[in-house]
Amino acid sequence: MVAVTARYPFGICPQFHGNSKLLSPETDFSALNFPSRHGYSRLNLQPKGHVAEIHSLPHAGDFTGENEPTPILDAIESPMNLKNLSTKELKQLANEIRSELSFIMAKAQKPSRSSLTVVELTVAIHHVFHAPVDKILWDVAEQTYAHKLLTGRRQIMQTLGKPNGNPVAAPDFESEFDPFGAGHGCNSISAGLGMAIARDFKGKRDRVVAVINNETIMAGQVYEAMRNSGSLDSNMIVLLNDSRHSLHPKVEEASKTPINALSSTLSKLQSSKLFRRFRELAKELTKKIGKGMYEWAAKVDEYARGMIGPPGSTLFEELGLYYIGPVDGHNIEDLVCVLNEVASLDSMGPVLVHVITKEEMEVGDNQMNAVANKIMEGISSSDTIPCGTRTYSDCFVESLISEAERHKDIVAIHAGMGMEPSLHLLKNVFAEKFFDVGMAEQHAVTFAAGLASGGLKPFCIIPSAFLQRAYDQVIHDVDRQKVPVRFIITSAGLVGSDGPAHCGAFDIAFMSCLPNMIVMAPSDEVELSHMVATAALIDDRPVCFRYPRGALSVMEHSFGSGIPIEVGKGRILTEGKDVALLGYGSMVQNCLRAQSLLSKLGVEVTVADARFCKPLDIKLLRHLCKNHSFLVTVEEGSIGGFASHVAQFLSLDGQLDAGIKWRPITLPDNYIEQASPKEQLAVAGLTGNHIAATALSLLGRTREALILMC
């Protein structure tokens, strides 16, 4: 096996093997950042003093159970193979894809509902359109799995959830069938409109199809793009996959959109060439008769279409898109008929086809249950999460509920895709004081600012990667006005199998550069409870704190309410005279791991918990510089974050001139692909071994540093 080295700062060269981006498996890592999705992760927690060790268990993807036969899917090498299939064969292909995806998703321990809802729609799309000449864009990566199976990436899909395998949410930039990355959703119409305009400028005739769903339609960019597409009137097709059966914001209160023979007939009529051309002719005639007649005819058309369409359907007409629907998203015959008609229309502007799907759609003959049973039989019973294992979100919810008993004005706002189980508990407890706005992060931030301006204490809960969308609102609607919104930044740092798309690498940098923002991060669940209590008392400016996904780092299962801490006050956990390790957030635990390793080598280490990135604890920094020759800062964030604030102070305060040798350890300046959290930390150089090796390198003990990395 060929060994290669990669350049790391501070003279540390971790060993790589073959084509792998991961460090040698023999390396003893301390991985204190954890799997991505509660309910799908598998951990073993073993107490070891103050800190818990995390051990990876056998991955479900290693199970080699057999799937149901898929003869038609086996013959599909590209979408061209679908063109000559009969309706019966297309239905059989959809069943085979559903069975295959259920098998793959169960092995990877990933939820499969969103990928299964669009199976028939995907088959119909590739039967009608001619990718990659026609551009097919998706809003949500999780809905592209059937698309990937049909576009020559079946083998890649088998690696879903495995290290270096297919990420849960990532575009395949190397595939000609993916003209644009899905990202976090809500971008497909904007990108598709740009492609359509570029096509028109170049005089080409390819079709542009954007697939959105009822989650991404919560985002404002979707409506901005629809309005712009309506005004530009360029040909493009938008397919709305509506798995909630309604455009009503409260699904439980809304009636289901009817799907029956009448709706099917009307959808086919709406999409037909004859009807479209008759409608355009009627518009021209009424324009010639007079403005009053044209406006009257337009209102009649709107009312008539509103009566036969579902609630909210006329909204798309107002935005300038020709609405067709509803269409049964699991009826391939209807889908193919409507899409064929839509694809044949020229110079008719943007069209939206409303497709109704069911998330509870099962694999034929109960295959899904059989597949799930097979998978569970192949997974050791030791894979289950130990009873009592808690996450940072569990701790946050418990602490916030406790604070809400003391502060009746506390309310919670959540934005992003889906919610962790613990947040569902918070929603139930808070009842009318909990607001879930979906993928409307920009609205969430300004809404929270409005709540704060009205005298309430809003806790705005947004995953780090999704908060990036709302940065303008954070600046202008919150920080510039010193509005006391409390930002709870979840999924901070590396996120395992979700890869770079959901990685929370940048929040330390982009929040700490704001003049009025208080920026802090807890090192464990006890500190998290203290920061919840601290945030509840801050009423004169905004505050934020971050925590990672996954299991807690300290083996405690119950504690009292949080105690407010002094703003800008850090703490020293252990004291030594040789090297000072200043950790921020969850990386304090890896600093403790490094201290344990170094103590065995005779190195006395001080470990300090910064707690705050802004304002910095200046007294703590001066104390560390005065009593140590070497200082190492450690954070699970990008360049430009906590370390940059430390460097700014050290340089202005003259500490660097006085002789302190300082080294920052941050996330590398690149995107880290999906892997287990343990492996991602190794790639990033943030394990206890990396921190210890950096300290040894500073002390001139390079040989020992290299041995520690082998």
C-alpha positions in Angstrom: 0.0 0.0 0.0 1.5 3.4 -1.0 1.8 5.9 1.8 1.7 9.6 1.0 1.9 12.7 3.1 -0.2 15.9 3.1 1.1 19.3 4.3 -0.3 20.3 7.7 0.6 23.4 9.6 3.2 23.5 12.3 5.3 20.7 10.9 2.8 17.9 11.5 2.5 15.4 8.7 -0.3 12.9 9.2 0.0 9.7 7.2 -2.3 8.9 4.4 -2.8 5.6 2.6 -3.5 5.0 -1.0 -6.1 7.3 -2.4 -7.8 7.7 0.9 -8.2 11.2 2.5 -8.4 9.6 5.9 -5.6 9.0 8.4 -4.2 5.6 9.1 -6.7 3.5 11.1 -4.0 2.6 13.6 -3.9 6.2 14.9 -5.5 6.6 18.3 -7.9 9.4 17.9 -10.1 11.3 20.3 -13.3 12.0 18.4 -15.6 14.2 20.5 -17.9 15.4 17.8 -20.6 13.1 16.8 -22.9 11.5 14.2 -25.3 13.6 12.3 -28.9 12.5 12.9 -30.5 11.5 16.2 -32.3 8.3 15.5 -30.0 7.1 12.8 -26.6 7.3 14.7 -25.0 4.4 16.4 -22.7 5.0 19.4 -21.0 3.3 22.3 -20.3 5.5 25.3 -17.8 4.4 27.8 -17.0 6.6 30.8 -13.3 7.5 31.2 -12.9 10.0 33.9 -14.5 13.3 33.0 -14.6 12.7 29.3 -16.5 10.1 27.4 -14.8 8.1 24.6 -16.7 7.6 21.4 -16.2 4.4 19.4 -17.5 3.7 16.0 -19.6 0.5 15.7 -19.9 -1.7 12.6 -21.6 0.3 9.9 -25.0 -0.9 8.6 -23.6 -0.4 5.1 -21.4 -3.4 5.7 -24.5 -5.7 5.6 -24.6 -7.8 2.5 -28.3 -8.8 2.4 -29.9 -9.5 -0.9 -32.3 -7.1 -2.6 -35.4 -8.0 -4.7 -34.6 -8.8 -8.4 -34.6 -5.6 -10.6 -34.4 -6.9 -14.3 -35.6 -3.6 -15.9 -33.4 -1.4 -13.7 -30.4 -3.6 -14.4 -30.8 -2.8 -18.1 -30.8 1.0 -17.6 -27.5 2.5 -18.3 -28.7 6.0 -19.2 -32.1 7.8 -19.5 -32.1 6.9 -23.3 -33.0 3.4 -22.3 -36.3 4.6 -20.9 -37.5 6.1 -24.2 -38.9 2.9 -25.7 -40.4 1.4 -22.5 -44.2 0.9 -22.4 -46.3 2.3 -19.7 -46.5 -1.1 -18.0 -42.7 -1.4 -18.1 -42.3 2.1 -16.7 -44.5 1.2 -13.8 -42.5 -2.0 -13.2 -39.3 0.2 -13.3 -40.7 2.5 -10.7 -41.4 -0.4 -8.4 -37.9 -1.7 -8.9 -36.4 1.7 -8.1 -38.5 2.0 -5.0 -37.3 -1.4 -3.8 -33.7 -0.6 -4.6 -33.9 2.8 -2.8 -35.5 1.2 0.2 -32.8 -1.3 0.4 -30.0 1.3 0.0 -31.5 3.7 2.4 -32.1 1.0 5.0 -28.5 -0.1 4.8 -27.3 3.5 5.1 -29.7 4.1 8.0 -31.1 7.1 6.3 -34.7 8.2 6.0 -36.2 7.3 2.7 -39.5 9.1 2.5 -38.4 12.1 0.5 -36.5 10.0 -2.0 -39.4 7.6 -2.5 -42.1 10.2 -3.2 -40.6 11.2 -6.5 -39.9 7.8 -8.0 -42.7 7.8 -10.6 -42.1 11.5 -11.3 -38.4 10.9 -12.0 -39.2 8.0 -14.3 -41.7 10.2 -16.2 -39.3 13.1 -16.4 -36.5 10.9 -18.0 -39.0 9.2 -20.3 -40.2 12.5 -21.7 -37.2 14.8 -21.6 -33.8 14.3 -23.1 -31.2 14.8 -20.4 -28.4 16.0 -20.4 -29.4 18.1 -23.4 -32.5 19.1 -21.5 -31.5 20.5 -18.1 -33.1 18.8 -15.1 -32.5 20.8 -11.8 -33.5 19.6 -8.3 -34.1 21.8 -5.2 -33.4 19.0 -2.7 -30.5 16.5 -3.0 -32.4 13.8 -1.1 -35.0 13.7 -3.9 -32.3 13.0 -6.6 -31.6 9.4 -5.7 -34.0 7.9 -8.3 -32.5 10.4 -10.8 -29.0 9.1 -9.9 -30.1 5.5 -10.4 -31.3 6.3 -13.9 -28.3 8.3 -14.9 -25.5 5.7 -14.6 -24.7 6.1 -10.9 -26.2 3.0 -9.4 -22.9 1.8 -8.1 -22.2 5.1 -6.5 -25.5 5.0 -4.7 -24.5 1.7 -3.1 -21.9 3.7 -1.1 -24.5 6.0 0.4 -23.6 6.7 4.0 -20.2 5.0 3.8 -16.9 6.9 4.3 -15.8 8.6 1.1 -19.1 7.4 -0.4 -22.1 9.2 -1.8 -23.1 12.1 0.5 -26.6 12.5 1.7 -26.9 16.0 0.4 -24.4 16.8 -2.4 -24.5 17.5 -6.1 -22.4 15.4 -8.4 -20.5 18.1 -10.2 -18.7 15.6 -12.4 -22.0 14.2 -13.9 -23.3 15.8 -17.1 -26.8 15.0 -15.8 -26.5 17.4 -12.9 -26.2 20.9 -14.5 -26.4 22.7 -11.1 -25.9 21.7 -7.4 -29.0 21.2 -5.2 -27.3 22.8 -2.1 -29.8 23.5 0.6 -32.8 23.8 -1.7 -34.8 26.7 -3.1 -32.2 27.5 -5.8 -33.4 25.4 -8.8 -35.9 28.0 -10.3 -33.4 30.8 -10.1 -30.6 28.7 -11.7 -33.0 27.3 -14.2 -34.3 30.7 -15.2 -30.7 31.8 -15.8 -30.1 28.8 -18.0 -33.3 29.5 -19.9 -32.3 33.1 -20.6 -28.8 32.0 -21.6 -30.4 29.4 -23.9 -32.6 32.1 -25.5 -29.6 34.4 -26.1 -27.7 31.6 -27.8 -30.7 30.6 -29.9 -30.9 27.0 -28.6 -34.1 25.0 -28.0 -33.3 22.7 -25.0 -35.8 22.5 -22.2 -35.2 23.5 -18.6 -37.0 21.6 -15.8 -36.8 22.7 -12.1 -38.2 20.3 -9.5 -39.2 21.8 -6.2 -41.2 20.5 -3.2 -43.5 21.7 -0.4 -40.6 22.3 1.9 -38.4 24.5 -0.3 -41.5 26.5 -1.4 -41.4 28.0 2.1 -38.2 29.9 1.1 -38.5 33.4 -0.3 -36.0 32.8 -3.1 -38.5 30.5 -4.8 -41.1 33.3 -5.1 -38.5 35.8 -6.1 -37.5 33.5 -8.9 -41.1 32.7 -9.9 -42.0 36.4 -10.1 -38.9 37.1 -12.2 -39.6 34.2 -14.5 -43.2 35.4 -15.0 -42.0 38.9 -16.0 -39.2 37.6 -18.3 -41.7 35.1 -19.8 -38.9 32.6 -20.9 -39.8 29.0 -21.5 -39.2 26.8 -18.5 -41.0 24.1 -16.5 -41.4 24.0 -12.8 -42.6 20.7 -11.2 -44.0 21.1 -7.7 -43.8 17.8 -5.8 -46.4 18.4 -3.1 -46.3 15.5 -0.6 -48.5 17.3 1.9 -51.5 17.4 -0.4 -52.0 21.1 0.2 -50.4 24.5 0.0 -52.0 25.3 3.4 -49.3 26.2 6.0 -51.0 24.0 8.7 -51.4 20.6 7.1 -53.6 19.2 9.8 -56.2 21.9 9.3 -56.2 21.8 5.5 -58.4 19.6 3.3 -56.5 17.2 1.0 -56.2 18.2 -2.6 -58.5 15.9 -4.5 -57.0 13.5 -7.0 -59.6 11.7 -9.1 -60.8 11.2 -12.6 -62.1 14.7 -12.9 -58.8 16.3 -11.7 -56.9 14.1 -14.0 -59.0 15.0 -17.0 -58.8 18.7 -16.2 -55.0 18.6 -15.8 -54.7 16.9 -19.2 -57.0 19.6 -20.7 -55.0 22.4 -19.1 -51.7 21.1 -20.6 -53.1 20.4 -24.1 -51.9 22.4 -27.0 -55.4 23.1 -28.2 -56.5 24.6 -24.8 -53.3 26.6 -24.4 -53.6 28.1 -27.9 -57.3 28.8 -27.5 -56.5 30.6 -24.2 -53.8 32.7 -25.9 -56.2 33.5 -28.8 -58.9 34.6 -26.3 -56.4 36.9 -24.7 -55.5 38.6 -28.0 -59.1 39.0 -28.9 -60.1 40.6 -25.6 -57.1 43.0 -25.9 -58.3 44.2 -29.3 -61.9 44.7 -28.0 -60.7 46.9 -25.2 -58.9 47.1 -21.8 -62.1 46.6 -19.8 -63.1 43.5 -21.7 -59.5 42.1 -21.3 -59.5 42.7 -17.5 -63.0 41.2 -17.2 -62.0 38.1 -19.1 -58.8 37.7 -17.1 -60.9 37.8 -13.8 -63.3 35.2 -15.2 -60.3 33.0 -16.2 -58.8 33.4 -12.8 -62.0 32.6 -10.9 -62.7 29.6 -13.1 -59.2 28.1 -12.7 -59.3 28.9 -8.9 -62.5 26.8 -8.6 -61.1 23.7 -10.2 -57.6 24.0 -8.7 -56.5 23.5 -5.1 -56.3 26.3 -2.5 -53.4 28.6 -3.4 -53.2 27.6 -7.1 -54.0 31.0 -8.3 -51.0 32.4 -6.5 -48.7 30.9 -9.2 -50.9 32.5 -11.9 -50.5 35.9 -10.2 -46.7 35.3 -10.2 -46.8 34.7 -14.0 -46.6 30.9 -14.2 -49.2 28.9 -16.1 -50.7 26.5 -13.5 -51.5 22.9 -14.4 -52.7 20.5 -11.8 -53.2 18.7 -9.6 -51.6 15.6 -11.1 -51.3 12.2 -9.4 -47.6 11.9 -8.8 -47.8 8.1 -8.6 -49.8 7.6 -11.9 -47.1 7.3 -14.5 -49.6 7.3 -17.4 -51.0 10.7 -16.3 -47.6 12.1 -15.6 -46.2 11.1 -19.0 -49.3 12.5 -20.8 -49.1 15.9 -19.0 -45.3 16.2 -19.3 -45.4 15.3 -23.0 -47.9 18.1 -23.6 -45.9 20.6 -21.6 -42.7 19.6 -23.3 -44.2 20.1 -26.8 -45.3 23.7 -26.1 -43.1 26.5 -27.6 -43.0 30.2 -26.7 -45.6 29.8 -24.0 -43.6 31.1 -21.0 -43.0 29.5 -17.6 -45.3 26.6 -16.6 -45.9 25.1 -13.1 -47.2 21.5 -12.9 -48.6 20.7 -9.4 -47.8 17.0 -8.7 -49.4 15.4 -5.6 -47.4 12.6 -4.0 -47.7 10.5 -0.8 -44.9 10.2 1.7 -46.4 7.0 3.1 -46.2 5.3 -0.3 -45.1 1.8 0.3 -43.1 -0.6 -1.8 -45.2 -3.0 -3.7 -46.3 -6.2 -1.9 -44.9 -4.8 1.4 -41.4 -5.1 0.2 -40.3 -2.1 2.3 -41.1 -4.0 5.5 -39.3 -7.1 4.2 -36.3 -5.0 3.3 -36.2 -3.3 6.7 -36.5 -6.6 8.5 -33.6 -8.0 6.4 -31.4 -5.0 7.3 -32.2 -5.3 11.0 -31.3 -9.0 11.0 -27.9 -8.1 9.5 -27.1 -5.4 12.2 -25.8 -6.5 15.5 -27.9 -5.7 18.5 -25.0 -3.8 19.9 -25.5 -1.2 17.2 -28.5 0.3 19.0 -28.1 3.6 20.9 -27.5 2.9 24.6 -30.4 3.8 26.9 -29.9 7.2 28.4 -27.6 8.6 25.7 -28.4 12.3 25.3 -27.5 14.9 22.7 -26.6 18.5 23.0 -30.1 19.3 21.6 -31.7 17.3 24.4 -29.7 19.3 27.0 -30.6 22.6 25.3 -34.3 21.8 25.3 -34.2 20.7 29.0 -32.4 24.0 29.9 -34.7 26.2 27.9 -37.8 24.6 29.4 -36.3 25.2 32.8 -35.5 28.9 32.0 -39.0 29.4 30.6 -40.4 28.6 34.0 -38.6 31.6 35.4 -39.0 33.9 32.3 -42.5 33.8 31.0 -41.6 35.9 28.0 -39.3 33.3 26.5 -40.5 32.1 23.0 -38.8 29.8 20.4 -38.4 30.1 16.7 -37.1 27.3 14.5 -36.0 27.5 10.9 -34.4 24.9 8.6 -35.2 21.5 7.1 -36.9 19.2 9.6 -36.4 19.2 13.4 -34.5 17.0 15.7 -36.7 14.8 18.0 -35.8 16.9 21.1 -37.1 20.0 19.3 -40.4 18.3 18.7 -40.6 17.9 22.5 -39.9 21.6 22.9 -42.7 22.4 20.4 -45.1 20.3 22.4 -44.2 21.9 25.7 -44.1 25.5 24.4 -47.3 25.0 22.4 -48.3 28.5 21.1 -44.8 29.9 22.1 -43.0 27.7 19.5 -42.9 28.9 15.9 -41.6 26.6 13.2 -41.2 28.5 9.9 -39.5 25.8 7.8 -36.9 26.8 5.3 -37.6 30.5 5.8 -34.5 31.5 7.7 -34.5 35.1 6.6 -38.1 35.5 7.9 -37.2 33.7 11.1 -34.5 36.2 12.0 -36.5 39.3 11.3 -39.6 37.7 12.9 -37.5 37.0 16.0 -36.3 40.7 15.9 -40.0 41.7 15.9 -40.8 39.5 18.9 -37.9 41.0 20.8 -38.9 44.5 19.9 -42.4 43.6 21.3 -40.9 42.8 24.7 -40.5 39.0 24.4 -37.3 36.9 24.8 -36.9 35.0 21.5 -34.5 32.1 21.1 -34.0 31.6 17.4 -32.9 28.1 16.6 -31.2 27.6 13.2 -28.6 25.1 12.0 -25.3 26.8 11.3 -25.3 26.1 7.5 -28.9 27.5 7.2 -28.1 30.6 9.2 -25.9 31.6 6.3 -29.0 32.4 4.2 -30.2 34.9 6.7 -26.9 36.8 7.3 -28.2 40.1 5.8 -31.1 40.0 8.3 -28.8 39.2 11.2 -26.8 42.3 10.3 -29.4 44.9 9.5 -32.5 43.7 11.4 -30.7 42.5 14.6 -27.1 43.5 15.2 -27.2 47.1 13.8 -30.3 47.8 15.9 -28.9 46.0 19.0 -32.1 43.9 19.1 -31.8 41.2 21.8 -32.3 38.1 19.7 -30.8 34.9 21.1 -29.4 32.8 18.3 -29.0 29.1 19.0 -26.7 27.7 16.3 -27.1 24.0 16.0 -25.2 21.4 13.9 -22.0 23.5 14.4 -18.8 22.2 13.0 -18.4 18.9 11.1 -21.6 16.9 10.4 -20.5 13.5 9.4 -22.4 11.9 6.5 -24.0 15.2 5.5 -20.6 16.3 4.3 -19.9 19.9 3.3 -23.4 20.8 2.3 -24.6 21.0 5.9 -21.2 21.6 7.6 -21.3 24.5 10.1 -17.8 25.8 9.5 -18.3 29.5 9.2 -20.6 30.8 11.9 -17.8 31.7 14.4 -16.3 33.9 11.8 -19.4 35.6 10.4 -21.1 36.1 13.8 -18.0 37.3 15.7 -17.2 40.1 13.2 -20.5 41.9 14.0 -20.0 44.9 16.4 -22.8 44.3 18.9 -23.0 40.4 18.9 -22.0 38.4 21.9 -20.5 35.1 20.7 -20.0 32.1 22.9 -19.8 28.3 22.8 -20.2 25.7 25.5 -17.6 22.9 26.0 -20.1 20.5 27.5 -23.8 20.2 28.5 -23.3 21.9 31.9 -21.8 24.9 30.2 -24.6 24.8 27.6 -27.2 25.1 30.4 -25.3 28.0 31.9 -25.2 29.8 28.5 -29.0 29.3 28.1 -29.4 31.0 31.4 -27.0 33.7 30.5 -28.7 34.4 27.1 -32.1 34.7 28.9 -30.8 37.6 30.9 -29.2 39.6 28.1 -31.7 42.3 27.0 -29.5 45.0 25.5 -27.9 43.3 22.5 -28.0 40.1 20.5 -26.2 36.9 21.6 -25.4 33.6 20.0 -24.0 30.3 21.0 -23.3 27.1 19.0 -23.2 23.4 19.7 -22.5 20.3 17.6 -24.6 17.4 16.6 -24.6 14.2 18.4 -23.9 12.8 21.8 -22.8 14.7 24.9 -19.2 14.7 26.0 -19.7 14.6 29.7 -21.3 11.5 31.4 -23.9 13.3 33.4 -27.6 12.7 33.1 -29.2 15.2 35.3 -28.3 18.6 36.7 -29.9 21.7 38.1 -30.9 24.8 36.2 -28.2 26.8 34.5 -26.3 29.5 36.4 -25.7 32.7 34.4 -22.0 33.3 33.8 -20.1 36.6 33.5 -20.0 37.8 29.9 -16.5 37.5 28.5 -15.2 35.3 31.3 -13.3 32.1 30.5 -12.1 29.5 32.9 -9.0 27.3 33.5 -9.6 23.6 33.8 -6.1 22.2 34.4 -2.8 24.0 35.0 0.7 23.3 33.9 3.8 25.2 33.0 4.9 24.0 29.6 2.1 24.6 27.1 -1.3 26.4 27.2 -4.2 24.9 25.2 -7.0 27.4 24.8 -10.1 25.6 23.4 -13.3 27.0 22.1 -16.6 25.1 22.3 -16.6 21.4 21.9 -12.9 21.4 21.1 -12.1 21.9 24.8 -12.8 18.2 25.2 -10.1 17.3 22.6 -7.8 19.7 24.4 -8.4 17.6 27.6 -7.6 14.5 25.6 -4.4 16.0 24.3 -3.5 17.0 27.9 -3.9 13.4 29.0 -1.6 12.2 26.2 1.0 14.8 26.9 1.1 14.2 30.6 2.2 10.7 29.9 5.2 12.2 28.0 6.1 14.4 30.9 4.6 17.6 29.4 2.7 19.8 31.9 -0.3 21.4 30.1 -2.7 24.1 31.0 -6.2 23.6 29.4 -8.4 26.7 29.3 -12.0 27.0 28.1 -12.4 30.4 26.3 -16.2 30.2 26.5 -16.4 33.5 24.6 -15.1 34.5 21.2 -16.5 38.0 21.6 -15.8 39.6 24.0 -12.6 37.8 24.6 -11.4 37.2 28.2 -8.4 39.5 28.0 -7.3 38.7 31.6 -7.2 35.0 30.8 -5.2 35.5 27.6 -2.7 37.7 29.5 -2.4 35.1 32.2 -1.7 32.3 29.7 0.9 34.4 27.9 2.6 35.5 31.1 2.9 31.9 32.5 3.6 30.0 29.3 6.0 30.2 26.4 3.6 28.4 24.1 -0.1 28.9 23.4 -2.3 26.8 21.1 -5.9 27.8 20.2 -8.3 25.1 19.0 -11.7 25.6 17.4 -13.9 23.6 15.1 -14.5 26.5 12.7 -13.0 28.1 9.6 -10.0 30.4 9.4 -11.1 33.9 10.4 -12.9 32.8 13.6 -11.8 32.6 17.2 -8.1 32.3 16.4 -8.3 35.6 14.4 -9.7 37.4 17.4 -7.0 36.0 19.6 -4.3 37.0 17.1 -5.7 40.5 16.9 -5.5 41.0 20.7 -2.0 39.3 21.0 -0.6 41.6 18.3 -2.1 44.8 19.6 -1.3 44.0 23.2 2.3 43.3 22.4 2.2 39.7 23.5 3.8 38.4 20.3 6.6 40.9 20.7 7.1 39.7 24.3 8.0 36.2 23.0 4.9 34.1 23.3 4.8 31.5 20.5 1.2 31.0 19.3 -0.3 28.4 16.9 -3.9 28.2 15.8 -5.7 25.0 15.0 -8.8 25.5 12.9 -10.7 23.7 10.2 -8.6 23.5 7.0 -9.3 26.0 4.2 -11.2 23.5 2.1 -14.5 21.5 2.2 -14.3 18.2 4.0 -16.2 15.4 2.3 -18.6 13.1 4.1 -17.1 10.5 6.5 -17.8 9.5 10.1 -17.3 12.4 12.5 -14.2 10.7 13.9 -12.7 10.4 10.5 -13.6 14.0 9.6 -11.9 15.3 12.7 -8.8 13.3 11.7 -8.8 14.8 8.2 -9.3 18.3 9.7 -6.4 17.8 12.2 -8.6 18.4 15.2 -8.2 15.2 17.2 -6.5 15.0 20.6 -3.5 13.4 18.8 -3.2 16.3 16.4 -3.4 18.9 19.2 -0.8 17.0 21.3 1.5 16.7 18.3 1.3 20.4 17.6 2.3 21.1 21.3 5.3 18.7 21.0 6.3 20.3 17.7 6.4 23.7 19.5 8.5 22.2 22.2 11.0 21.0 19.6 10.1 17.3 20.2 9.4 16.7 16.5 10.2 13.0 16.6 7.7 12.3 19.4 5.1 14.4 17.5 5.6 12.2 14.4 5.4 9.0 16.4 2.1 10.3 18.0 0.7 10.7 14.5 1.7 7.2 13.3 
